[in-house]
């Protein structure tokens, strides 16, 4: 294995239900998601790393107040180890693309679980890519509006 997830956990979670949301299966949820991450190398072991991802989600600017069921933010912390045979020039890219993807997926599940206990159906954030040579992949947001 080139990259191993040692452990991860939720550092912060702030998810609010939008009391003005109007469920309409014919209208697309107008959600905006932002995700950013930071990489930290272990001072004692150059093959161990910590990655922190911060995710915010809410309605797109200019969209109706009742267009999204939930808004909020989640911050996750992940600890990874990297195979010592990975060339130095590829280490950061491998860690950031794959590590952020793992943590984002965990955050998506956390958000779906919490919102699934709310007044509206569970919210599944769209899938995004952390590769530098790709733009955001806007996947359908499922589980909202009866999907």
PyMOL commands that set and color helices and strands:
alter all, ss='L'
color gray80, all
select helices_A, chain A and resi 88-115
alter helices_A, ss='H'
color red, helices_A
select strands_A, chain A and resi 3-17+31-41+48-59+70-82
alter strands_A, ss='S'
color yellow, strands_A
deselect
rebuild
show_as cartoon
